[in-house]
């Protein structure tokens, strides 16, 4: 190794001197380039500082505006919507356990005693969590009273990640399509409901409904596959005995 490569070493031959000059020149060029780039950047910032500060200001205003909206508009609106929905929810819960329940479901939907029903909650507070829940409640109420198209529309607009409510909303849409005799669509939604959040209740429940819808739509092979999943994956489910009956039917019709 040449001695000038060591710390403090100096080039001795002309070749070494030339190499050293070239290396120094390349290093200087790199630093000059970096200096030029830094100068250009500084100049660009200086020339555009009004624009830069304007953008920063707009971003800050946007953040402050969002926080103010959440604090002074959205949160009070959420609280008011929940309060307004209390009576409608009460009617709905009574209807779910009553024998004669159409009038209670209608009160839940339309309102009563000067209180809003779910339809009004959805209309006035659609962008709130309460408005979203009102779509679920309304969808089930429409389903129970035979207004299947409205049930589909309302449940389709409901958004949830809850392990039980989310599958039940999809399953409710499947029930509405099945009641309309549209078993292909019912099958699609039942399968979504079964696979949305796998658990020991809603998954076998909607696999059974999917199997029945597949039989009704003539998809016997798919029906057998769906129904077999209940026995294989959920042998302790309360739906397993009924699934076995329809599984035998599906296999016999293939």
C-alpha positions, 0 to 999 in steps of 0.5 A: 500500500502506498505510504500517502494512503496512511494518515499523514503520508505524502505522495512521493512519485509523480503518479502518486502526486497526480492521483492525490490531486485528482482525489482532492479535486473530486472531493472539492467538486463534491463539496462545491456541488453540495454547497451549490445545492444548499445555496439554491435550497436556501434561495428557494426558501427565501424566495417562497417563504410567503407561500411556505408560511401560507401553506403551514398556516392553512394546515394549522387552521385546518387542524384547529378547525377540525378540533373545534368542529369535533368539540363544539359541533360534532360531540354535542350533536352526538349527545343530542342524537343519542338522547333523541333516540332513547324513546325509539330504542325503547319501543324497538326493544319492547317490540322484539319481545312482544307477541303483537309488535307491528304497532311498536315497530311503527312507533320506533320507526315513526316516533311517538309521544313527541319523540323522534323515531328512527327515520327522523334520527337518520334524517337529522343525525345521519352522520353521527354514531346514533344515526348509524345505529338508527339504520340498524334498528330501523332495518330490523324493524322494516324486516319485522313488519314486512317492508323488505326493500326498506330493510335492505336499504337501511341495513346496507347503510349501516356500518359496524365492526362489532362481532355480532351486529355486523354479521346480523346486519348482513344476515338481515339483508339476506333474510329480506332477500329470502322473503322476497324469493331472491335466493341468489342474493340471499345466499350471497349475503348469508355467506358474507354474514357467516364469514364476516366475524367468525364466532360460535353463534353467528357463523353457524347460524348464517351457514345454515341459512346460506345452505337453505338459500343455496338449496332454494336456488338449486346450488345443491353442491354449494349447499352441501359444502356450506352445511358440512362446515357446521358439523366440521367446525361447530359440532356443539352448535345448536344449529348442527342437527338442523344442518344435518337434515338439510345436508342430507337433502342437498346431497340427495339432490345433487 
